[in-house]
């Protein structure tokens, strides 16, 4: 099922949405996305490393003012990303950000 998810497109969409946040952690969020991108560019990528980087980005983002208003926009992308990452990540993202 993960083969049907364009992880690059989902990553770009997530980054674009989070770029709209006003936050003092902008650099940390950007660094986390760069780490995820770097991992995606490896020939033998580690999905867990991508997941950890995205988790960091979202952890910083959720502290920003206005994050709650973006959940509806973020939800489909996070759903697709967790599908790509696999079952180990489904609950982590779900519990951390949507319950």
OpenMM code with the backbone's topology and positions (N, CA, C; nanometers):
from openmm import Vec3, app, unit

residues = "UNK UNK UNK UNK UNK UNK UNK UNK UNK UNK UNK UNK UNK UNK UNK UNK UNK UNK UNK UNK UNK UNK UNK UNK UNK UNK UNK UNK UNK UNK UNK UNK UNK UNK UNK UNK UNK UNK UNK UNK UNK UNK UNK UNK UNK UNK UNK UNK UNK UNK UNK UNK UNK UNK UNK UNK UNK UNK UNK UNK UNK UNK UNK UNK UNK UNK UNK UNK UNK UNK UNK UNK UNK UNK UNK UNK UNK UNK UNK UNK UNK UNK UNK UNK UNK UNK UNK UNK UNK UNK UNK UNK UNK UNK UNK UNK UNK UNK UNK".split()
positions = [
    Vec3(0.0818, -0.1192, 0.0000),
    Vec3(0.0000, 0.0000, 0.0000),
    Vec3(0.0863, 0.1258, 0.0000),
    Vec3(0.2031, 0.1207, 0.0625),
    Vec3(0.2876, 0.2390, 0.0701),
    Vec3(0.3399, 0.2817, -0.0663),
    Vec3(0.3435, 0.1886, -0.1618),
    Vec3(0.3925, 0.2226, -0.2947),
    Vec3(0.3019, 0.3237, -0.3640),
    Vec3(0.1750, 0.3289, -0.3250),
    Vec3(0.0819, 0.4211, -0.3892),
    Vec3(0.0919, 0.5630, -0.3330),
    Vec3(0.1691, 0.5821, -0.2277),
    Vec3(0.1851, 0.7147, -0.1672),
    Vec3(0.3094, 0.7812, -0.2260),
    Vec3(0.2915, 0.9012, -0.2804),
    Vec3(0.4053, 0.9793, -0.3289),
    Vec3(0.4606, 1.0564, -0.2092),
    Vec3(0.5578, 0.9971, -0.1421),
    Vec3(0.6072, 1.0541, -0.0169),
    Vec3(0.6682, 1.1922, -0.0387),
    Vec3(0.7320, 1.2120, -0.1527),
    Vec3(0.7916, 1.3434, -0.1804),
    Vec3(0.6837, 1.4512, -0.1885),
    Vec3(0.5751, 1.4211, -0.2578),
    Vec3(0.4648, 1.5174, -0.2700),
    Vec3(0.4009, 1.5442, -0.1339),
    Vec3(0.3849, 1.4399, -0.0541),
    Vec3(0.3247, 1.4555, 0.0788),
    Vec3(0.4150, 1.5383, 0.1706),
    Vec3(0.5429, 1.5119, 0.1637),
    Vec3(0.6402, 1.5871, 0.2433),
    Vec3(0.6378, 1.7352, 0.2047),
    Vec3(0.6360, 1.7614, 0.0741),
    Vec3(0.6312, 1.8998, 0.0260),
    Vec3(0.5039, 1.9701, 0.0708),
    Vec3(0.3913, 1.9004, 0.0622),
    Vec3(0.2629, 1.9595, 0.1019),
    Vec3(0.2622, 1.9912, 0.2514),
    Vec3(0.3117, 1.8983, 0.3313),
    Vec3(0.3173, 1.9177, 0.4762),
    Vec3(0.4062, 2.0375, 0.5109),
    Vec3(0.5196, 2.0441, 0.4453),
    Vec3(0.6135, 2.1546, 0.4711),
    Vec3(0.5519, 2.2888, 0.4324),
    Vec3(0.4810, 2.2898, 0.3200),
    Vec3(0.4159, 2.4123, 0.2726),
    Vec3(0.3114, 2.4625, 0.3730),
    Vec3(0.2319, 2.3708, 0.4260),
    Vec3(0.1288, 2.4081, 0.5238),
    Vec3(0.1944, 2.4607, 0.6514),
    Vec3(0.2948, 2.3889, 0.7000),
    Vec3(0.3599, 2.4290, 0.8247),
    Vec3(0.4384, 2.5592, 0.8093),
    Vec3(0.4772, 2.5930, 0.6878),
    Vec3(0.5499, 2.7181, 0.6634),
    Vec3(0.4634, 2.8397, 0.6953),
    Vec3(0.3324, 2.8211, 0.6996),
    Vec3(0.2407, 2.9312, 0.7286),
    Vec3(0.2349, 2.9651, 0.8779),
    Vec3(0.2894, 2.8797, 0.9610),
    Vec3(0.2864, 2.9035, 1.1059),
    Vec3(0.3844, 3.0124, 1.1469),
    Vec3(0.3423, 3.0917, 1.2426),
    Vec3(0.4333, 3.1877, 1.3062),
    Vec3(0.4931, 3.1161, 1.4268),
    Vec3(0.6229, 3.0901, 1.4210),
    Vec3(0.6860, 3.0175, 1.5306),
    Vec3(0.8333, 3.0539, 1.5442),
    Vec3(0.8801, 3.0555, 1.6661),
    Vec3(1.0223, 3.0804, 1.6904),
    Vec3(1.1044, 2.9546, 1.6607),
    Vec3(1.0363, 2.8430, 1.6381),
    Vec3(1.1035, 2.7160, 1.6078),
    Vec3(1.1130, 2.6889, 1.4580),
    Vec3(1.0961, 2.7912, 1.3754),
    Vec3(1.0990, 2.7736, 1.2291),
    Vec3(1.2237, 2.6987, 1.1845),
    Vec3(1.3385, 2.7392, 1.2344),
    Vec3(1.4639, 2.6769, 1.1920),
    Vec3(1.4674, 2.5287, 1.2297),
    Vec3(1.4179, 2.4956, 1.3480),
    Vec3(1.4157, 2.3557, 1.3920),
    Vec3(1.3223, 2.2732, 1.3038),
    Vec3(1.2088, 2.3312, 1.2668),
    Vec3(1.1139, 2.2625, 1.1783),
    Vec3(1.1788, 2.2397, 1.0422),
    Vec3(1.2410, 2.3443, 0.9884),
    Vec3(1.3079, 2.3323, 0.8583),
    Vec3(1.4198, 2.2289, 0.8627),
    Vec3(1.4976, 2.2293, 0.9710),
    Vec3(1.6058, 2.1313, 0.9849),
    Vec3(1.5511, 1.9887, 0.9866),
    Vec3(1.4397, 1.9688, 1.0542),
    Vec3(1.3793, 1.8353, 1.0604),
    Vec3(1.3342, 1.7907, 0.9214),
    Vec3(1.2738, 1.8823, 0.8446),
    Vec3(1.2341, 1.8482, 0.7079),
    Vec3(1.3561, 1.8189, 0.6209),
    Vec3(1.4640, 1.8939, 0.6414),
    Vec3(1.5868, 1.8682, 0.5653),
    Vec3(1.6436, 1.7311, 0.5992),
    Vec3(1.6353, 1.6920, 0.7257),
    Vec3(1.6804, 1.5581, 0.7656),
    Vec3(1.5968, 1.4503, 0.6966),
    Vec3(1.4657, 1.4714, 0.6921),
    Vec3(1.3772, 1.3751, 0.6251),
    Vec3(1.4112, 1.3671, 0.4768),
    Vec3(1.4325, 1.4825, 0.4140),
    Vec3(1.4657, 1.4871, 0.2717),
    Vec3(1.5986, 1.4171, 0.2435),
    Vec3(1.6956, 1.4406, 0.3297),
    Vec3(1.8266, 1.3775, 0.3146),
    Vec3(1.8134, 1.2253, 0.3198),
    Vec3(1.7314, 1.1773, 0.4115),
    Vec3(1.7101, 1.0327, 0.4235),
    Vec3(1.6410, 0.9780, 0.2992),
    Vec3(1.5434, 1.0532, 0.2459),
    Vec3(1.4718, 1.0091, 0.1253),
    Vec3(1.5645, 0.9984, 0.0050),
    Vec3(1.6702, 1.0779, 0.0038),
    Vec3(1.7628, 1.0783, -0.1096),
    Vec3(1.8640, 0.9645, -0.1048),
    Vec3(1.8695, 0.8926, 0.0057),
    Vec3(1.9636, 0.7816, 0.0179),
    Vec3(1.9143, 0.6622, -0.0634),
    Vec3(2.0080, 0.5870, -0.1228),
    Vec3(1.9665, 0.4677, -0.1992),
    Vec3(1.8960, 0.3640, -0.1115),
    Vec3(1.9429, 0.3480, 0.0115),
    Vec3(1.8807, 0.2539, 0.1056),
    Vec3(1.8185, 0.3347, 0.2190),
    Vec3(1.7086, 0.3975, 0.1912),
    Vec3(1.6488, 0.4853, 0.2921),
    Vec3(1.5890, 0.4064, 0.4074),
    Vec3(1.5891, 0.4706, 0.5229),
    Vec3(1.5331, 0.4127, 0.6445),
    Vec3(1.4050, 0.4898, 0.6773),
    Vec3(1.2915, 0.4244, 0.6589),
    Vec3(1.1631, 0.4912, 0.6830),
    Vec3(1.1503, 0.5402, 0.8267),
    Vec3(1.2098, 0.4680, 0.9202),
    Vec3(1.2032, 0.5120, 1.0596),
    Vec3(1.2754, 0.6448, 1.0802),
    Vec3(1.3845, 0.6655, 1.0073),
    Vec3(1.4568, 0.7931, 1.0167),
    Vec3(1.3714, 0.9064, 0.9605),
    Vec3(1.3016, 0.8799, 0.8513),
    Vec3(1.2107, 0.9796, 0.7935),
    Vec3(1.1008, 1.0102, 0.8947),
    Vec3(1.0446, 0.9061, 0.9536),
    Vec3(0.9386, 0.9230, 1.0523),
    Vec3(0.9834, 1.0035, 1.1727),
    Vec3(1.1048, 0.9750, 1.2219),
    Vec3(1.1559, 1.0485, 1.3382),
    Vec3(1.1743, 1.1965, 1.3059),
    Vec3(1.2234, 1.2250, 1.1860),
    Vec3(1.2436, 1.3645, 1.1455),
    Vec3(1.1096, 1.4370, 1.1347),
    Vec3(1.0108, 1.3718, 1.0756),
    Vec3(0.8789, 1.4343, 1.0622),
    Vec3(0.8117, 1.4499, 1.1982),
    Vec3(0.8333, 1.3542, 1.2841),
    Vec3(0.7782, 1.3643, 1.4197),
    Vec3(0.8349, 1.4883, 1.4891),
    Vec3(0.9659, 1.5097, 1.4741),
    Vec3(1.0297, 1.6285, 1.5331),
    Vec3(0.9684, 1.7560, 1.4766),
    Vec3(0.9529, 1.7604, 1.3438),
    Vec3(0.8963, 1.8800, 1.2802),
    Vec3(0.7566, 1.9085, 1.3341),
    Vec3(0.6743, 1.8056, 1.3433),
    Vec3(0.5372, 1.8240, 1.3914),
    Vec3(0.5334, 1.8560, 1.5403),
    Vec3(0.6274, 1.8014, 1.6145),
    Vec3(0.6325, 1.8295, 1.7578),
    Vec3(0.6610, 1.9781, 1.7827),
    Vec3(0.7511, 2.0353, 1.7050),
    Vec3(0.7764, 2.1797, 1.7158),
    Vec3(0.6572, 2.2590, 1.6643),
    Vec3(0.6006, 2.2150, 1.5533),
    Vec3(0.4906, 2.2891, 1.4904),
    Vec3(0.3674, 2.2950, 1.5792),
    Vec3(0.3390, 2.1871, 1.6510),
    Vec3(0.2156, 2.1851, 1.7308),
    Vec3(0.2199, 2.2837, 1.8467),
    Vec3(0.3392, 2.3342, 1.8802),
    Vec3(0.3526, 2.4342, 1.9861),
    Vec3(0.3245, 2.5749, 1.9339),
    Vec3(0.3194, 2.5893, 1.8026),
    Vec3(0.3014, 2.7215, 1.7418),
    Vec3(0.1559, 2.7657, 1.7472),
    Vec3(0.1391, 2.8959, 1.7570),
    Vec3(0.0047, 2.9521, 1.7548),
    Vec3(-0.0564, 2.9246, 1.6173),
    Vec3(-0.1797, 2.8805, 1.6151),
    Vec3(-0.2482, 2.8552, 1.4892),
    Vec3(-0.2399, 2.7114, 1.4411),
    Vec3(-0.1614, 2.6278, 1.5093),
    Vec3(-0.1474, 2.4888, 1.4651),
    Vec3(-0.2821, 2.4173, 1.4634),
    Vec3(-0.3616, 2.4385, 1.5660),
    Vec3(-0.4915, 2.3702, 1.5757),
    Vec3(-0.5804, 2.4011, 1.4557),
    Vec3(-0.5684, 2.5225, 1.4022),
    Vec3(-0.6508, 2.5605, 1.2875),
    Vec3(-0.6058, 2.4928, 1.1585),
    Vec3(-0.4866, 2.4391, 1.1583),
    Vec3(-0.4325, 2.3747, 1.0385),
    Vec3(-0.4554, 2.2244, 1.0365),
    Vec3(-0.5101, 2.1698, 1.1433),
    Vec3(-0.5250, 2.0243, 1.1515),
    Vec3(-0.6043, 1.9661, 1.0352),
    Vec3(-0.7084, 2.0352, 0.9932),
    Vec3(-0.7895, 1.9830, 0.8824),
    Vec3(-0.7070, 1.9732, 0.7541),
    Vec3(-0.6200, 2.0710, 0.7314),
    Vec3(-0.5332, 2.0681, 0.6129),
    Vec3(-0.4250, 1.9619, 0.6264),
    Vec3(-0.3757, 1.9443, 0.7474),
    Vec3(-0.2663, 1.8502, 0.7716),
    Vec3(-0.3112, 1.7044, 0.7683),
    Vec3(-0.4315, 1.6791, 0.8146),
    Vec3(-0.4816, 1.5422, 0.8342),
    Vec3(-0.4609, 1.4497, 0.7138),
    Vec3(-0.5048, 1.4874, 0.5924),
    Vec3(-0.4884, 1.3921, 0.4814),
    Vec3(-0.3419, 1.3619, 0.4506),
    Vec3(-0.2549, 1.4604, 0.4660),
    Vec3(-0.1126, 1.4387, 0.4377),
    Vec3(-0.0489, 1.3497, 0.5436),
    Vec3(-0.0848, 1.3720, 0.6691),
    Vec3(-0.0304, 1.2881, 0.7761),
    Vec3(-0.0826, 1.1449, 0.7626),
    Vec3(-0.2078, 1.1306, 0.7224),
    Vec3(-0.2626, 0.9966, 0.6995),
    Vec3(-0.1831, 0.9246, 0.5908),
    Vec3(-0.1563, 0.9931, 0.4802),
    Vec3(-0.0795, 0.9321, 0.3710),
    Vec3(0.0639, 0.9013, 0.4124),
    Vec3(0.1241, 0.9926, 0.4869),
    Vec3(0.2616, 0.9711, 0.5322),
    Vec3(0.2690, 0.8518, 0.6271),
    Vec3(0.1733, 0.8401, 0.7187),
    Vec3(0.1764, 0.7264, 0.8115),
    Vec3(0.1500, 0.5954, 0.7383),
    Vec3(0.0709, 0.6000, 0.6316),
    Vec3(0.0516, 0.4807, 0.5485),
    Vec3(0.1851, 0.4391, 0.4878),
    Vec3(0.2581, 0.5367, 0.4377),
    Vec3(0.3883, 0.5100, 0.3765),
    Vec3(0.4882, 0.4586, 0.4803),
    Vec3(0.4869, 0.5176, 0.5998),
    Vec3(0.5813, 0.4786, 0.7047),
    Vec3(0.5542, 0.3382, 0.7575),
    Vec3(0.4274, 0.2999, 0.7624),
    Vec3(0.3930, 0.1672, 0.8117),
    Vec3(0.3243, 0.1713, 0.9471),
    Vec3(0.2808, 0.0555, 0.9927),
    Vec3(0.1985, 0.0436, 1.1129),
    Vec3(0.2625, 0.0987, 1.2398),
    Vec3(0.3931, 0.0882, 1.2521),
    Vec3(0.4595, 0.1356, 1.3739),
    Vec3(0.4378, 0.2841, 1.3983),
    Vec3(0.4119, 0.3585, 1.2930),
    Vec3(0.3994, 0.5032, 1.3054),
    Vec3(0.2559, 0.5491, 1.3149),
    Vec3(0.1609, 0.4665, 1.2780),
    Vec3(0.0206, 0.5083, 1.2749),
    Vec3(-0.0265, 0.5653, 1.4080),
    Vec3(-0.0045, 0.4918, 1.5151),
    Vec3(-0.0512, 0.5362, 1.6459),
    Vec3(0.0291, 0.6542, 1.6986),
    Vec3(0.1583, 0.6541, 1.6725),
    Vec3(0.2416, 0.7642, 1.7218),
    Vec3(0.1903, 0.8987, 1.6716),
    Vec3(0.1726, 0.9095, 1.5409),
    Vec3(0.1226, 1.0352, 1.4858),
    Vec3(-0.0212, 1.0583, 1.5292),
    Vec3(-0.1026, 0.9545, 1.5226),
    Vec3(-0.2428, 0.9697, 1.5575),
    Vec3(-0.2621, 1.0158, 1.7006),
    Vec3(-0.1961, 0.9510, 1.7939),
    Vec3(-0.2121, 0.9870, 1.9348),
    Vec3(-0.1512, 1.1228, 1.9657),
    Vec3(-0.0406, 1.1526, 1.9039),
    Vec3(0.0282, 1.2771, 1.9367),
    Vec3(-0.0434, 1.4002, 1.8837),
    Vec3(-0.1118, 1.3860, 1.7725),
    Vec3(-0.1611, 1.5056, 1.7070),
    Vec3(-0.3110, 1.5136, 1.6867),
    Vec3(-0.3825, 1.4027, 1.6995),
    Vec3(-0.5239, 1.4105, 1.6636),
    Vec3(-0.6213, 1.3581, 1.7666),
    Vec3(-0.5769, 1.3197, 1.8833),
    Vec3(-0.6712, 1.2714, 1.9842),
    Vec3(-0.6868, 1.3721, 2.0951),
] * unit.nanometer
topology = app.Topology()
chain = topology.addChain("A")
for resn in residues:
    res = topology.addResidue(resn, chain)
    for name in ("N", "CA", "C"):
        topology.addAtom(name, app.Element.getBySymbol(name[0]), res)
